[in-house]
């Protein structure tokens, strides 16, 4: 009994160990199979490590669990190259073990993703980053009926934990981002008709459409239950609930996709929503003591989406929102916002978006004792008919009584009275009747972050129109403010909206450092001081036509200690001082000194056409002529990395390193820079002209020192007119630069001349070349063409694999290392190959002639002709040549030896292509053959006589053999006949004796 128990426990232990170890035995096979399928299926780089692949029969026994850490998919398409499409910290799949063993129908039970990043993008022309499936050619013959798939998903559960979802569609334009995204769901999707239950929560949700933020870091929670009918492509929404912050609503209905169109029949409404839940949608309120806020009032919220979505239309929809008796009050503040009432409807019956009707029938609220009333009816969107008015008068002193603004004091009186009625269309130049006035009196703002106040603020603004563009006018009068004792004032008038005539005056001091203390800017840092005294007057059509003599602009602007940086401009700019003088046609830069990023700059010169450029005329070209000076300029700071170091770090799309030259600037810069840092180069004492025009940067007579030598760029062109196909065109001369440093610095040298890695010495080069570039500003070698020459006065090549192979083959020690002097070589670049014309190399006691080609793919095709004493070749080559020629080579004369270099840079192949000894051997062999033939002819008669005698002897021998064979045969037949007769007689005698017959 005890022995049996031990055996049983031993078997269990063995099985347990087997379950633990089997997955590790097949990792390599699994990864190889996965790689094979990936290569066939997707046009993307799939990143995963077999060492981070786990298989377990224990974790979810009796199911098999497959898991992998740090799994990523990175785009390979040109538009999305290097962009992370998908990444998961942990990716886990659980499958039914018996289905895996049988192989009949593999059933996936659950899928789990931990910290996934899903980043999807659509370009302006509709290209999608997730379109990575490799297309397969359609079958040209009738397909046999397909067998049922051996893969099914009958999910008990799928789960996403702490994900990041990014969707950007530049064709709309739309941007959506979900952070802290958690999702669970279940449903047997192997059925034709099945139910799906899901739960989703996103801690921060951003939705921006056409530059309008509809959700800004809102928390979204959703319980969605669907019935899916796959044969009919119908999706029915059952009991569903969505919660945005605290605003809760539900919807039901269906969406059907029977063809290319989408059919909607949905209804939605709020579920017992209070006014406090509605105002949670306002981020500033939701994040500011929301739990302590007291709010009352009821909200009615409902609508429908019904109709067909096609390529040109949307479904019809309605949206209704009604608030009655709303109020809100913070317990710590003395006053409340009360009598809040809203009645809003948005209706579109036919799905044509321009036919939308927005009707704000009523809006009212009392901000303490400050009433605000508004109503608006907007019919259509382009053009639209409007009938609206707004009336408000607010004592700013009262604002902090009903809304908490910690550490801020407000004073003053603000009022607005706006009446608008009529038709508006910018394209049709239609203008409604407008009578709008706004004012601010005795404004005062003081915050805890800055001790001085922004005070004595006032303005009067008005827009008036009798119903057409020419009679419309706008004015800003008496705009004044004083900040920390420094005044600023402004006045502006615009008449005739059809062709605006403007008259603007501004004068005073703006301290941006103090201003941003009072009004902080998100994702942006601004500091500095501006003193301006500018007056400008004119008509927009004159500005657009360049008739600056009909305009009047004069003034000055001085800037000191200006600092600016932002999310999109992280390098930042810092101007210690700058001074500008303005005239109608020109903005003169008297001086501009400071830093761009880490690089110091000093600029003087002028801009012309600046007025048209500032007014945003699309075809206006901003022209400039400037001198640019810098002690040290770091170009690398303005170029993005080619790719993120890890997929995890690449949640955001990676921009290309391409620097695009704007097409609407025409600049001439006479540049003088002490040092330029570009890539891994340091350019010293750079001087020359940089011209930017029509999307092209041209360099003229640019000289600098680098890599121990000097560079002259007589002509250089960097062309981004077509940003999809940027190009370059250079004519340069380089004098005595260090060869090894050139290899380290230039990708082109690494590609076409890898031998430079092993060279010590200097080289001079003249080169004319052109071609296209990729989006990281690397040359596309197949497109390159050009020609040039190089000169090497003295250099040494050592530890080079090609020379090492040549030396080993020929036994010529002088080849490795190899000293070369006074080498001059001409070359061409064609079709992605460097084609080198044959050139001579004097190396020790022998000469070489080298010619051939190197490919951008690393391929080598060279012939090296050597003229060396036979004795120098050594016994190995002499023996090899002896086998080729049939005789040993002479050691007393020079041998011309041809070597062929093939293979690749990383795996060169060197072989003997021919030699002078081989040619001599061929001639000797020919003479020997001829003598042999003559000898055979001479002895031909004797050979024929011998053949005749042999034939006769053969014939006589055959006749003798034949006669002997006949004799033997005859004797055998006679003996056989006698024996048969004897046997016959004995048989007859035996029969007579047996039966006693007479004899």
Secondary structure, 3 states (H helix, E strand, C coil): CHHHHHHHHHHHHHHHHHHHHHHHHCHHHHHHHHHHHHHHHECEEEECCHHHEEEECCCCCCCEEEEEEEEEEEECCHHHCCCEEEEEEEEEEEECHHHHHHCCCEEEEEEEEECCEEEEEECCCCCECCCCECCCCCCCCCCCCCCCCCEEEEEEEEEEEEEEEEEEECCCCEEEEEEEEEEEEEECCCCCEEEEEEEEEEEEEEEEECCEEEEEEEEEEEEEEEEEECCCCEEEECCCEEEECCEEEEEEEEEECCCCCEEEEEEEEECCCEHHHHHCCCHHHHCCCHHHEEEEEEEEEEEEEEEEECCCCCCEEEEEEEEEEEEEEECCCCCCEEEEEEEEEEEECCCCHHHCEEEEEEEEEEECCEEEEEEEEEECCCCEEEEEEEEEEEEHHHHHHHCCCCCEEEEEEEEEEEEEEEEEECCCCEEEEEEEEEEEEEEEEEECCEEEEEEEEEEEEEEEEEEECCCCEEEEEEEEEEECCEEEEEEEEEECCCCCEEEEEEEEEEEHHHHHHHCCCCCEEEEEEEEEEEEEEEEHHHHHHCCHHHCEEEEEEEEEEEEEEECCCCCCEEEEEEEEEECCCEEEEEEEEEEECCEEEEEEEEEECHHHHHCCCCCCCEEEEEEEEEEEEEHHHHCCCCCCCCHHHCCCCCCCCCCCCCCCEEEEEEEEEEEEEECCEEEEEEEEEEEEECCEEEEEEEEEEECCEEEEEEEEEEECCCHHHCEEEEEEEEEEEEHHHHHHHCHHHHHHCHHHHHEEEEEEEEEEEEEEECCCCCECHHHCEEEEEEEEEEEEECCCHHHHHHHHHHCCHHHCCEEEEEEEEEEEEECCEEEEEEEEEEECCEEEEEEEEEECCCEEEEEEEEEEEHHHHHHHHHHHHHHHHCCCCCCCCEEEEEEEEEEECCCEEEEEEEEHHHHHHHHHHHHHHHHHHHHHHHCHHHHHHHHHHHHHHHHHHHHHHHHHHHHHHHHHHHHHHHHHHHHHHHHHHHHHHHHCCCC
